[in-house]
Amino acid sequence: MTLVLPVLMFAGFAWLVDGPRPAREAAHRERRAALAIRDVVDPVEIAATWAFVGPRLARAYGEVRSVTERLDDDGEARRRFVADFRALAAAYPEVDVYCLAHGNDYVDLLRDVPRELTARLRVVYNSGCTCGAQAGDWLALGADSYVAHPEIAAHAPFFFYFARRWWAGATLAEAATAAQAQADAFFERLVPLGGGWHEARDQVARSPGTVHGDATLTLEGSP
């Protein structure tokens, strides 16, 4: 069973139960910006990612920039990621970063950015397998909070549940706890189908979304 399958399933699920619809814009959007990056994956998966994330980020932040890596871009997307972060951090007091990718080293791209800019990092979410190990590096750069996973698993369901709560005003701790419980339950329901779902369930349970740093933050600040 490929790990792409849960991602595609949740793209369809998200469209059905939480598709584009009118919603209030979050308060104090002018104070914060968001930067999201998607790695090289199947074009359908890329399209599904931005279909879910794009309109919701636009309602939550004063400015949003998104970057998609390509196999043949000679590192252009990674250079753009750094340039976009610099621009957003120079213009906004708070910048949230969403690394919507498999195992990645995006934290290394920001090491040469001046501290006065990286200090404006607020929340970083990283869906990459084993990227929980980067917590110390992101916090050292200046992030207030870092949410990531310790092991290899299909993390798309967690992000779907987590993001909806976080953008709706839950604290990071509340959003992560509820999202992990729902992701576990989702895979548990699939176990009777066989075909590797038992293993997928166990992997997700061993790789929970974990908050490092300040777990009390909400989208609009501290509760």
N, CA, C and O of each residue as an XYZ file, in Angstrom:
892
protein
N       0.841     -1.201      0.000
C       0.000      0.000      0.000
C       0.875      1.250      0.000
O       1.755      1.382      0.851
N       0.658      2.129     -0.898
C       1.444      3.357     -0.949
C       0.904      4.385      0.027
O      -0.298      4.435      0.284
N       1.794      5.209      0.570
C       1.363      6.257      1.489
C       0.633      7.378      0.769
O       0.039      8.238      1.419
N       0.664      7.388     -0.563
C      -0.074      8.403     -1.307
C      -1.578      8.170     -1.179
O      -2.358      9.121     -1.229
N      -1.985      6.925     -1.015
C      -3.407      6.606     -0.999
C      -4.171      7.360      0.083
O      -5.212      7.942     -0.222
N      -3.704      7.378      1.342
C      -4.446      8.146      2.341
C      -4.553      9.623      2.004
O      -5.560     10.262      2.306
N      -3.509     10.169      1.374
C      -3.528     11.577      0.997
C      -4.635     11.839     -0.013
O      -5.394     12.797      0.130
N      -4.729     10.995     -1.030
C      -5.754     11.182     -2.051
C      -7.147     10.953     -1.479
O      -8.095     11.649     -1.845
N      -7.272      9.980     -0.584
C      -8.562      9.749      0.053
C      -9.007     10.974      0.828
O     -10.169     11.375      0.765
N      -8.070     11.567      1.561
C      -8.445     12.717      2.370
C      -8.667     13.964      1.530
O      -9.398     14.860      1.951
N      -8.061     14.045      0.363
C      -8.356     15.169     -0.525
C      -9.827     15.136     -0.919
O     -10.514     16.157     -0.885
N     -10.305     13.942     -1.296
C     -11.720     13.805     -1.642
C     -12.621     14.008     -0.444
O     -13.665     14.652     -0.552
N     -12.227     13.465      0.702
C     -13.007     13.617      1.915
C     -13.122     15.087      2.302
O     -14.201     15.563      2.653
N     -11.996     15.803      2.234
C     -12.003     17.223      2.596
C     -12.913     18.012      1.677
O     -13.621     18.913      2.126
N     -12.900     17.681      0.401
C     -13.743     18.393     -0.555
C     -15.216     18.180     -0.246
O     -16.021     19.102     -0.372
N     -15.572     16.955      0.163
C     -16.967     16.642      0.424
C     -17.477     17.289      1.710
O     -18.569     17.857      1.734
N     -16.679     17.203      2.784
C     -17.184     17.659      4.075
C     -16.734     19.061      4.443
O     -17.287     19.666      5.361
N     -15.745     19.584      3.745
C     -15.220     20.892      4.128
C     -14.739     21.637      2.894
O     -13.680     22.264      2.916
N     -15.515     21.571      1.821
C     -15.137     22.218      0.584
C     -15.246     23.723      0.677
O     -15.661     24.246      1.711
N     -14.877     24.441     -0.391
C     -14.938     25.900     -0.368
C     -16.333     26.380      0.020
O     -17.339     25.949     -0.543
N     -16.365     27.274      0.988
C     -17.633     27.814      1.445
C     -17.361     29.140      2.130
O     -16.246     29.363      2.601
N     -18.343     30.024      2.199
C     -18.135     31.293      2.890
C     -17.778     31.051      4.352
O     -18.350     30.172      4.997
N     -16.847     31.817      4.867
C     -16.472     31.716      6.278
C     -15.874     33.041      6.705
O     -15.350     33.792      5.882
N     -15.953     33.322      7.994
C     -15.411     34.588      8.476
C     -13.896     34.588      8.366
O     -13.249     33.547      8.484
N     -13.355     35.747      8.143
C     -11.909     35.879      8.168
C     -11.469     35.989      9.618
O     -12.152     36.603     10.436
N     -10.342     35.402      9.928
C      -9.843     35.430     11.292
C      -9.480     36.851     11.694
O      -9.094     37.665     10.854
N      -9.605     37.143     12.980
C      -9.279     38.470     13.485
C      -7.778     38.704     13.473
O      -6.986     37.764     13.545
N      -7.407     39.951     13.383
C      -6.005     40.369     13.457
C      -5.145     39.742     12.366
O      -3.962     39.477     12.577
N      -5.737     39.508     11.210
C      -4.987     38.922     10.103
C      -3.810     39.793      9.693
O      -2.800     39.292      9.199
N      -3.945     41.098      9.899
C      -2.900     42.022      9.453
C      -1.589     41.830     10.195
O      -0.556     42.337      9.757
N      -1.606     41.103     11.315
C      -0.393     40.901     12.103
C       0.432     39.707     11.645
O       1.597     39.579     12.022
N      -0.152     38.839     10.846
C       0.544     37.583     10.578
C       0.456     37.179      9.108
O      -0.487     37.514      8.392
N       1.480     36.446      8.699
C       1.554     35.916      7.336
C       1.863     34.439      7.411
O       2.298     33.934      8.446
N       1.635     33.747      6.302
C       1.909     32.310      6.247
C       2.708     31.986      4.997
O       2.505     32.568      3.932
N       3.619     31.043      5.157
C       4.412     30.526      4.049
C       4.266     29.012      4.041
O       4.524     28.357      5.051
N       3.856     28.454      2.911
C       3.662     27.006      2.801
C       4.481     26.464      1.640
O       4.579     27.093      0.586
N       5.064     25.296      1.844
C       5.843     24.673      0.781
C       5.418     23.213      0.628
O       5.214     22.507      1.615
N       5.288     22.769     -0.636
C       4.904     21.406     -0.996
C       6.052     20.789     -1.771
O       6.600     21.424     -2.672
N       6.425     19.561     -1.437
C       7.558     18.918     -2.098
C       7.132     18.271     -3.409
O       5.982     18.392     -3.831
N       8.070     17.585     -4.043
C       7.828     16.944     -5.338
C       7.041     15.655     -5.125
O       7.568     14.679     -4.592
N       5.795     15.657     -5.538
C       4.940     14.476     -5.446
C       4.084     14.417     -6.703
O       4.260     15.220     -7.620
N       3.166     13.476     -6.743
C       2.254     13.341     -7.875
C       1.467     14.642     -8.071
O       1.043     15.252     -7.090
N       1.261     15.078     -9.330
C       0.516     16.323     -9.580
C      -0.872     16.355     -8.959
O      -1.341     17.415     -8.544
N      -1.530     15.209     -8.890
C      -2.856     15.171     -8.274
C      -2.754     15.469     -6.781
O      -3.597     16.172     -6.224
N      -1.728     14.937     -6.143
C      -1.526     15.190     -4.725
C      -1.200     16.661     -4.472
O      -1.658     17.254     -3.495
N      -0.401     17.238     -5.370
C      -0.079     18.666     -5.244
C      -1.347     19.507     -5.362
O      -1.580     20.412     -4.560
N      -2.162     19.199     -6.366
C      -3.391     19.960     -6.580
C      -4.331     19.820     -5.376
O      -4.948     20.797     -4.952
N      -4.436     18.615     -4.834
C      -5.301     18.396     -3.679
C      -4.809     19.180     -2.466
O      -5.610     19.732     -1.711
N      -3.503     19.227     -2.282
C      -2.939     19.970     -1.154
C      -3.346     21.432     -1.218
O      -3.858     21.980     -0.242
N      -3.119     22.067     -2.367
C      -3.411     23.502     -2.472
C      -4.906     23.778     -2.492
O      -5.341     24.843     -2.053
N      -5.712     22.826     -3.001
C      -7.168     23.024     -2.992
C      -7.688     23.095     -1.560
O      -8.598     23.870     -1.267
N      -7.120     22.299     -0.679
C      -7.544     22.317      0.721
C      -6.922     23.483      1.479
O      -7.613     24.196      2.206
N      -5.622     23.675      1.309
C      -4.894     24.634      2.131
C      -5.095     26.082      1.673
O      -5.276     26.973      2.504
N      -5.065     26.319      0.382
C      -5.051     27.673     -0.139
C      -6.143     28.589      0.381
O      -5.831     29.618      0.978
N      -7.416     28.256      0.178
C      -8.483     29.169      0.613
C      -8.553     29.343      2.119
O      -8.985     30.392      2.597
N      -8.139     28.340      2.872
C      -8.194     28.440      4.323
C      -7.071     29.320      4.862
O      -7.278     30.081      5.807
N      -5.903     29.221      4.276
C      -4.827     30.132      4.665
C      -5.209     31.571      4.348
O      -4.914     32.477      5.127
N      -5.851     31.783      3.230
C      -6.239     33.135      2.826
C      -7.199     33.768      3.830
O      -7.180     34.985      4.019
N      -8.040     32.956      4.478
C      -8.964     33.488      5.476
C      -8.289     33.723      6.820
O      -8.791     34.484      7.647
N      -7.144     33.067      7.040
C      -6.513     33.109      8.353
C      -5.370     34.109      8.462
O      -4.998     34.512      9.564
N      -4.805     34.513      7.311
C      -3.588     35.336      7.339
C      -3.718     36.574      6.461
O      -4.478     36.600      5.493
N      -2.953     37.599      6.829
C      -2.953     38.823      6.054
C      -2.307     38.656      4.698
O      -2.700     39.316      3.736
N      -1.321     37.783      4.610
C      -0.660     37.487      3.336
C      -0.211     36.044      3.352
O       0.243     35.537      4.378
N      -0.338     35.382      2.216
C       0.048     33.973      2.092
C       0.917     33.803      0.856
O       0.599     34.320     -0.216
N       1.997     33.088      1.010
C       2.822     32.718     -0.139
C       2.999     31.196     -0.128
O       3.196     30.591      0.926
N       2.927     30.602     -1.297
C       3.053     29.149     -1.407
C       4.099     28.801     -2.450
O       4.248     29.484     -3.463
N       4.815     27.727     -2.178
C       5.916     27.286     -3.032
C       5.744     25.802     -3.307
O       5.464     25.025     -2.394
N       5.910     25.408     -4.557
C       5.872     23.993     -4.927
C       7.196     23.606     -5.571
O       7.599     24.194     -6.575
N       7.864     22.630     -4.999
C       9.121     22.162     -5.587
C       8.851     21.371     -6.865
O       7.793     20.759     -7.017
N       9.810     21.390     -7.774
C       9.747     20.624     -9.019
C      11.052     19.862     -9.205
O      12.107     20.292     -8.739
N      10.968     18.750     -9.878
C      12.175     17.950    -10.099
C      13.201     18.682    -10.941
O      14.404     18.504    -10.751
N      12.736     19.505    -11.871
C      13.636     20.115    -12.843
C      13.832     21.608    -12.622
O      14.192     22.324    -13.557
N      13.600     22.096    -11.392
C      13.692     23.550    -11.189
C      15.062     24.009    -10.707
O      15.253     25.194    -10.435
N      16.023     23.083    -10.597
C      17.403     23.425    -10.230
C      17.471     24.209     -8.917
O      18.290     25.114     -8.759
N      16.600     23.846     -7.989
C      16.623     24.499     -6.689
C      15.910     25.833     -6.620
O      15.967     26.511     -5.594
N      15.235     26.225     -7.700
C      14.578     27.532     -7.723
C      13.502     27.641     -6.646
O      13.376     28.688     -6.011
N      12.726     26.580     -6.428
C      11.671     26.632     -5.417
C      12.255     26.834     -4.022
O      11.683     27.560     -3.209
N      13.367     26.209     -3.746
C      13.988     26.354     -2.436
C      14.539     27.756     -2.247
O      14.473     28.305     -1.147
N      15.079     28.339     -3.301
C      15.541     29.725     -3.211
C      14.357     30.670     -3.020
O      14.446     31.656     -2.289
N      13.262     30.359     -3.680
C      12.070     31.186     -3.526
C      11.517     31.078     -2.108
O      11.050     32.069     -1.547
N      11.567     29.885     -1.527
C      11.126     29.694     -0.148
C      11.861     30.656      0.777
O      11.237     31.311      1.612
N      13.162     30.747      0.638
C      13.961     31.644      1.478
C      13.607     33.103      1.198
O      13.424     33.894      2.123
N      13.511     33.452     -0.089
C      13.194     34.841     -0.445
C      11.815     35.238      0.065
O      11.627     36.350      0.560
N      10.855     34.333     -0.056
C       9.500     34.627      0.423
C       9.483     34.768      1.943
O       8.792     35.631      2.483
N      10.238     33.926      2.621
C      10.277     34.065      4.080
C      10.875     35.409      4.467
O      10.342     36.101      5.334
N      11.966     35.777      3.836
C      12.587     37.069      4.148
C      11.596     38.212      3.936
O      11.495     39.114      4.768
N      10.874     38.172      2.834
C       9.937     39.248      2.521
C       8.804     39.305      3.540
O       8.440     40.387      4.002
N       8.246     38.149      3.894
C       7.146     38.126      4.851
C       7.602     38.548      6.243
O       6.902     39.294      6.928
N       8.779     38.072      6.665
C       9.270     38.411      7.997
C       9.637     39.886      8.107
O       9.596     40.459      9.195
N       9.992     40.496      6.987
C      10.300     41.926      6.996
C       9.034     42.768      7.079
O       9.083     43.925      7.494
N       7.904     42.193      6.686
C       6.655     42.959      6.610
C       5.673     42.658      7.731
O       4.786     43.468      8.001
N       5.810     41.498      8.398
C       4.842     41.079      9.408
C       5.561     40.690     10.699
O       6.654     40.126     10.650
N       4.959     40.987     11.854
C       5.593     40.600     13.127
C       5.522     39.115     13.421
O       6.273     38.611     14.255
N       4.618     38.401     12.738
C       4.466     36.963     12.972
C       4.364     36.224     11.637
O       3.606     36.620     10.751
N       5.134     35.151     11.510
C       5.096     34.333     10.294
C       4.968     32.866     10.699
O       5.801     32.339     11.437
N       3.918     32.216     10.209
C       3.743     30.778     10.408
C       4.187     30.052      9.143
O       3.919     30.519      8.036
N       4.857     28.924      9.293
C       5.393     28.160      8.162
C       4.781     26.763      8.168
O       4.724     26.100      9.203
N       4.324     26.327      6.990
C       3.736     24.994      6.830
C       4.591     24.210      5.839
O       4.601     24.507      4.644
N       5.303     23.213      6.340
C       6.121     22.341      5.502
C       5.286     21.102      5.177
O       5.268     20.136      5.941
N       4.606     21.139      4.054
C       3.684     20.068      3.670
C       4.430     19.129      2.730
O       4.228     19.143      1.516
N       5.280     18.330      3.311
C       6.234     17.560      2.525
C       6.610     16.280      3.256
O       6.339     16.119      4.446
N       7.235     15.385      2.523
C       7.834     14.209      3.141
C       9.098     14.665      3.876
O       9.349     15.867      3.977
N       9.890     13.732      4.386
C      11.089     14.111      5.114
C      11.836     15.225      4.410
O      12.084     15.130      3.208
N      12.198     16.265      5.116
C      12.756     17.450      4.466
C      13.786     18.138      5.354
O      13.915     17.841      6.541
N      14.519     19.073      4.737
C      15.559     19.822      5.447
C      15.346     21.331      5.306
O      16.312     22.095      5.273
N      14.097     21.756      5.224
C      13.823     23.179      4.994
C      14.391     24.063      6.096
O      14.708     25.227      5.849
N      14.523     23.534      7.301
C      15.095     24.345      8.377
C      16.500     24.808      8.026
O      16.909     25.903      8.412
N      17.244     23.976      7.293
C      18.608     24.352      6.931
C      18.645     25.537      5.973
O      19.633     26.271      5.929
N      17.574     25.726      5.206
C      17.548     26.823      4.244
C      17.483     28.185      4.912
O      17.839     29.197      4.307
N      17.027     28.213      6.166
C      16.842     29.501      6.848
C      17.975     29.826      7.824
O      17.916     30.840      8.521
N      18.987     28.990      7.880
C      20.047     29.205      8.871
C      20.831     30.486      8.630
O      21.362     31.066      9.578
N      20.915     30.939      7.390
C      21.687     32.147      7.091
C      20.825     33.406      7.056
O      21.323     34.493      6.762
N      19.546     33.264      7.352
C      18.663     34.425      7.410
C      18.943     35.171      8.719
O      19.103     34.530      9.757
N      19.007     36.497      8.699
C      19.302     37.251      9.928
C      18.347     36.921     11.070
O      17.158     36.676     10.863
N      18.893     36.921     12.269
C      18.112     36.554     13.454
C      16.907     37.475     13.648
O      15.865     37.026     14.126
N      17.030     38.736     13.292
C      15.895     39.638     13.479
C      14.694     39.233     12.625
O      13.565     39.627     12.917
N      14.932     38.452     11.576
C      13.841     37.950     10.751
C      13.348     36.586     11.246
O      12.142     36.372     11.360
N      14.267     35.669     11.539
C      13.822     34.351     12.010
C      13.157     34.435     13.378
O      12.405     33.537     13.758
N      13.428     35.508     14.121
C      12.765     35.689     15.409
C      11.265     35.912     15.237
O      10.508     35.809     16.202
N      10.836     36.214     14.023
C       9.418     36.422     13.768
C       8.689     35.116     13.415
O       7.477     35.119     13.201
N       9.425     34.013     13.355
C       8.782     32.716     13.224
C       7.900     32.485     14.442
O       8.334     32.680     15.577
N       6.682     32.077     14.207
C       5.796     31.812     15.332
C       5.517     30.319     15.423
O       6.033     29.652     16.320
N       4.711     29.782     14.513
C       4.373     28.355     14.518
C       4.867     27.715     13.222
O       4.646     28.247     12.135
N       5.528     26.585     13.346
C       5.949     25.796     12.189
C       5.281     24.432     12.293
O       5.421     23.747     13.306
N       4.553     24.032     11.246
C       4.033     22.668     11.163
C       4.820     21.933     10.085
O       5.030     22.462      8.993
N       5.254     20.715     10.391
C       6.037     19.924      9.447
C       5.445     18.523      9.363
O       5.436     17.792     10.354
N       4.955     18.147      8.191
C       4.340     16.822      8.018
C       5.352     15.734      7.701
O       4.981     14.563      7.614
N       6.612     16.084      7.527
C       7.619     15.132      7.090
C       7.892     14.015      8.093
O       7.908     14.242      9.302
N       8.106     12.823      7.582
C       8.449     11.688      8.434
C       9.770     11.949      9.143
O      10.728     12.408      8.521
N       9.826     11.665     10.417
C      10.970     11.818     11.320
C      11.389     13.274     11.511
O      12.445     13.531     12.088
N      10.597     14.224     11.045
C      10.987     15.631     11.167
C      10.766     16.195     12.562
O      11.113     17.345     12.831
N      10.185     15.383     13.458
C      10.122     15.813     14.844
C      11.512     16.036     15.420
O      11.681     16.797     16.373
N      12.500     15.375     14.845
C      13.877     15.522     15.320
C      14.425     16.918     15.085
O      15.453     17.280     15.657
N      13.758     17.705     14.257
C      14.209     19.065     13.964
C      13.699     20.097     14.973
O      13.974     21.287     14.824
N      12.972     19.667     15.980
C      12.351     20.614     16.901
C      13.365     21.606     17.480
O      13.131     22.815     17.480
N      14.481     21.089     17.967
C      15.482     21.976     18.551
C      16.015     22.988     17.562
O      16.295     24.128     17.934
N      16.161     22.589     16.295
C      16.682     23.496     15.277
C      15.691     24.613     14.963
O      16.080     25.776     14.860
N      14.405     24.266     14.810
C      13.406     25.294     14.514
C      13.241     26.248     15.692
O      13.139     27.460     15.503
N      13.215     25.709     16.899
C      13.074     26.576     18.065
C      14.303     27.469     18.229
O      14.182     28.625     18.633
N      15.479     26.938     17.917
C      16.697     27.747     18.002
C      16.700     28.872     16.981
O      17.271     29.935     17.224
N      16.059     28.641     15.833
C      15.955     29.709     14.833
C      15.103     30.856     15.336
O      15.287     31.999     14.918
N      14.167     30.561     16.235
C      13.303     31.606     16.757
C      11.840     31.250     16.822
O      11.045     32.036     17.338
N      11.449     30.077     16.310
C      10.041     29.691     16.336
C       9.556     29.560     17.777
O      10.285     29.082     18.646
N       8.318     29.988     18.020
C       7.715     29.824     19.344
C       7.233     28.391     19.538
O       7.310     27.844     20.638
N       6.733     27.786     18.456
C       6.175     26.439     18.543
C       6.487     25.665     17.269
O       6.567     26.232     16.179
N       6.658     24.373     17.432
C       6.938     23.499     16.300
C       6.098     22.244     16.465
O       6.148     21.590     17.506
N       5.326     21.908     15.440
C       4.465     20.732     15.466
C       4.943     19.777     14.381
O       5.016     20.154     13.212
N       5.274     18.533     14.761
C       5.834     17.593     13.795
C       5.648     16.172     14.303
O       5.058     15.936     15.357
N       6.175     15.224     13.516
C       5.965     13.802     13.781
C       7.316     13.094     13.940
O       8.263     13.401     13.216
N       7.408     12.152     14.883
C       8.697     11.535     15.167
C       9.110     10.402     14.245
O      10.300     10.111     14.126
N       8.134      9.742     13.576
C       8.480      8.549     12.818
C       7.880      8.587     11.414
O       7.411      9.629     10.955
N       7.901      7.434     10.739
C       7.396      7.320      9.373
C       5.944      6.867      9.413
O       5.626      5.834     10.002
N       5.062      7.645      8.783
C       3.647      7.295      8.747
C       2.950      8.194      7.727
O       3.546      9.127      7.189
N       1.680      7.893      7.476
C       0.851      8.747      6.614
C       0.260      9.847      7.483
O      -0.681      9.600      8.237
N       0.796     11.049      7.388
C       0.408     12.127      8.288
C      -0.676     13.044      7.733
O      -1.120     13.956      8.431
N      -1.112     12.824      6.499
C      -2.114     13.708      5.903
C      -3.412     13.760      6.711
O      -3.945     14.852      6.907
N      -3.948     12.626      7.189
C      -5.175     12.715      7.985
C      -5.004     13.569      9.232
O      -5.886     14.358      9.571
N      -3.869     13.416      9.920
C      -3.625     14.259     11.098
C      -3.674     15.728     10.706
O      -4.339     16.523     11.371
N      -2.978     16.099      9.636
C      -2.938     17.508      9.252
C      -4.331     18.032      8.919
O      -4.679     19.154      9.286
N      -5.120     17.226      8.229
C      -6.478     17.646      7.886
C      -7.261     18.008      9.140
O      -7.866     19.078      9.209
N      -7.251     17.123     10.129
C      -7.992     17.372     11.363
C      -7.354     18.500     12.176
O      -8.051     19.355     12.722
N      -6.038     18.490     12.248
C      -5.322     19.497     13.031
C      -5.544     20.900     12.470
O      -5.869     21.826     13.212
N      -5.368     21.050     11.168
C      -5.442     22.373     10.559
C      -6.814     23.001     10.743
O      -6.918     24.188     11.051
N      -7.865     22.212     10.555
C      -9.208     22.768     10.696
C      -9.423     23.301     12.107
O     -10.053     24.347     12.264
N      -8.930     22.633     13.126
C      -9.101     23.107     14.497
C      -8.213     24.310     14.805
O      -8.652     25.281     15.421
N      -6.980     24.231     14.373
C      -6.039     25.321     14.613
C      -6.525     26.606     13.947
O      -6.514     27.665     14.574
N      -6.944     26.528     12.706
C      -7.427     27.722     12.012
C      -8.759     28.209     12.564
O      -9.130     29.361     12.339
N      -9.490     27.351     13.286
C     -10.775     27.748     13.876
C     -10.615     28.355     15.269
O     -11.589     28.839     15.846
N      -9.386     28.334     15.817
C      -9.159     29.007     17.088
C      -8.732     28.143     18.250
O      -8.537     28.662     19.349
N      -8.576     26.825     18.052
C      -8.108     25.956     19.132
C      -6.642     26.237     19.434
O      -5.914     26.748     18.583
N      -6.212     25.904     20.641
C      -4.784     25.978     20.939
C      -4.067     24.868     20.189
O      -4.693     23.910     19.733
N      -2.760     25.000     20.063
C      -1.989     23.941     19.414
C      -2.169     22.612     20.126
O      -2.309     21.572     19.484
N      -2.166     22.644     21.455
C      -2.319     21.400     22.220
C      -3.684     20.770     21.967
O      -3.786     19.562     21.756
N      -4.729     21.589     21.989
C      -6.077     21.068     21.753
C      -6.203     20.498     20.347
O      -6.754     19.414     20.156
N      -5.688     21.236     19.362
C      -5.804     20.801     17.971
C      -5.028     19.513     17.737
O      -5.521     18.609     17.063
N      -3.821     19.419     18.287
C      -2.992     18.230     18.070
C      -3.585     17.001     18.753
O      -3.599     15.915     18.174
N      -4.066     17.164     19.962
C      -4.635     16.028     20.685
C      -5.873     15.488     19.981
O      -6.003     14.280     19.781
N      -6.782     16.388     19.605
C      -8.006     15.963     18.934
C      -7.701     15.359     17.571
O      -8.304     14.355     17.192
N      -6.776     15.955     16.835
C      -6.447     15.468     15.493
C      -5.831     14.080     15.544
O      -6.138     13.235     14.703
N      -4.968     13.836     16.516
C      -4.350     12.522     16.602
C      -5.387     11.459     16.926
O      -5.346     10.358     16.376
N      -6.312     11.783     17.813
C      -7.359     10.823     18.165
C      -8.208     10.485     16.947
O      -8.574      9.327     16.744
N      -8.524     11.494     16.134
C      -9.344     11.241     14.955
C      -8.574     10.504     13.871
O      -9.137      9.656     13.179
N      -7.286     10.819     13.715
C      -6.475     10.088     12.734
C      -6.350      8.625     13.129
O      -6.451      7.738     12.280
N      -6.131      8.370     14.419
C      -6.062      6.985     14.899
C      -7.374      6.260     14.612
O      -7.373      5.122     14.142
N      -8.487      6.921     14.897
C      -9.791      6.296     14.701
C     -10.072      6.026     13.231
O     -10.665      5.005     12.883
N      -9.645      6.940     12.375
C      -9.853      6.756     10.939
C      -9.152      5.494     10.452
O      -9.757      4.679      9.755
N      -7.888      5.328     10.811
C      -7.155      4.149     10.358
C      -7.664      2.873     11.030
O      -7.621      1.799     10.431
N      -8.141      2.987     12.260
C      -8.706      1.824     12.939
C      -9.909      1.291     12.170
O     -10.104      0.079     12.077
N     -10.708      2.188     11.623
C     -11.882      1.757     10.862
C     -11.509      1.056      9.564
O     -12.313      0.305      9.012
N     -10.297      1.293      9.073
C      -9.870      0.690      7.821
C      -9.177     -0.663      8.002
O      -8.991     -1.404      7.037
N      -8.802     -0.976      9.223
C      -8.069     -2.229      9.478
C      -8.809     -3.460      8.959
O      -8.165     -4.337      8.384
N     -10.144     -3.573      9.134
C     -10.835     -4.778      8.641
C     -10.739     -4.975      7.128
O     -11.022     -6.065      6.630
N     -10.345     -3.943      6.398
C     -10.220     -4.073      4.944
C      -8.956     -4.818      4.539
O      -8.817     -5.222      3.384
N      -8.033     -5.004      5.479
C      -6.781     -5.680      5.147
C      -5.900     -4.805      4.266
O      -5.995     -3.578      4.295
N      -5.043     -5.452      3.482
C      -4.231     -4.729      2.513
C      -3.241     -3.744      3.086
O      -2.902     -2.766      2.420
N      -2.767     -3.963      4.291
C      -1.748     -3.082      4.854
C      -2.279     -2.004      5.784
O      -1.497     -1.232      6.337
N      -3.598     -1.935      5.968
C      -4.149     -0.885      6.827
C      -3.787     -1.098      8.294
O      -3.691     -0.135      9.055
N      -3.588     -2.345      8.693
C      -3.159     -2.612     10.070
C      -1.811     -1.952     10.324
O      -1.612     -1.293     11.345
N      -0.893     -2.135      9.389
C       0.431     -1.524      9.529
C       0.328     -0.006      9.512
O       0.990      0.671     10.298
N      -0.503      0.536      8.613
C      -0.662      1.988      8.534
C      -1.193      2.548      9.844
O      -0.744      3.598     10.303
N      -2.161      1.839     10.452
C      -2.701      2.277     11.744
C      -1.615      2.327     12.807
O      -1.507      3.301     13.552
N      -0.814      1.273     12.872
C       0.237      1.215     13.882
C       1.285      2.298     13.658
O       1.798      2.879     14.615
N       1.603      2.568     12.398
C       2.576      3.619     12.102
C       2.079      4.977     12.564
O       2.831      5.751     13.158
N       0.811      5.268     12.291
C       0.238      6.554     12.692
C       0.228      6.685     14.216
O       0.518      7.754     14.754
N      -0.103      5.612     14.895
C      -0.123      5.640     16.361
C       1.264      5.890     16.939
O       1.397      6.514     17.992
N       2.309      5.400     16.245
C       3.683      5.589     16.736
C       4.261      6.939     16.344
O       5.339      7.309     16.810
N       3.557      7.681     15.491
C       4.098      8.945     14.988
C       3.097     10.083     15.181
O       2.655     10.694     14.208
N       2.743     10.366     16.429
C       1.717     11.384     16.673
C       2.213     12.788     16.368
O       3.405     13.079     16.470
N       1.284     13.646     15.993
C       1.621     15.056     15.865
C       1.942     15.609     17.243
O       1.101     15.565     18.140
N       3.144     16.126     17.418
C       3.647     16.524     18.729
C       3.996     18.000     18.737
O       4.657     18.490     17.821
N       3.556     18.713     19.765
C       3.837     20.135     19.891
C       5.097     20.328     20.715
O       5.197     19.836     21.839
N       6.051     21.042     20.155
C       7.268     21.423     20.863
C       7.230     22.936     21.069
O       6.814     23.671     20.173
N       7.652     23.399     22.222
C       7.581     24.833     22.495
C       6.246     25.190     23.129
O       5.688     24.402     23.893
N       5.733     26.369     22.816
C       4.511     26.884     23.431
C       3.281     26.198     22.842
O       2.924     26.440     21.690
N       2.632     25.339     23.636
C       1.457     24.608     23.168
C       0.168     25.371     23.393
O      -0.901     24.898     23.008
N       0.244     26.543     24.009
C      -0.972     27.308     24.329
C      -1.349     28.303     23.237
O      -2.399     28.939     23.327
N      -0.532     28.451     22.225
C      -0.818     29.427     21.174
C      -2.084     29.070     20.413
O      -2.373     27.897     20.178
N      -2.834     30.096     20.033
C      -3.939     29.956     19.096
C      -3.580     30.735     17.844
O      -2.581     31.454     17.819
N      -4.391     30.594     16.807
C      -4.128     31.331     15.576
C      -4.009     32.826     15.850
O      -3.164     33.506     15.268
N      -4.853     33.330     16.730
C      -4.900     34.763     16.998
C      -4.031     35.191     18.160
O      -4.080     36.353     18.564
N      -3.227     34.274     18.716
C      -2.328     34.621     19.803
C      -2.448     33.646     20.955
O      -2.798     32.484     20.748
N      -2.161     34.102     22.171
C      -2.301     33.259     23.352
C      -3.744     33.314     23.831
O      -4.410     34.339     23.683
N      -4.236     32.204     24.412
C      -5.626     32.178     24.877
C      -5.845     33.081     26.085
O      -6.962     33.170     26.595
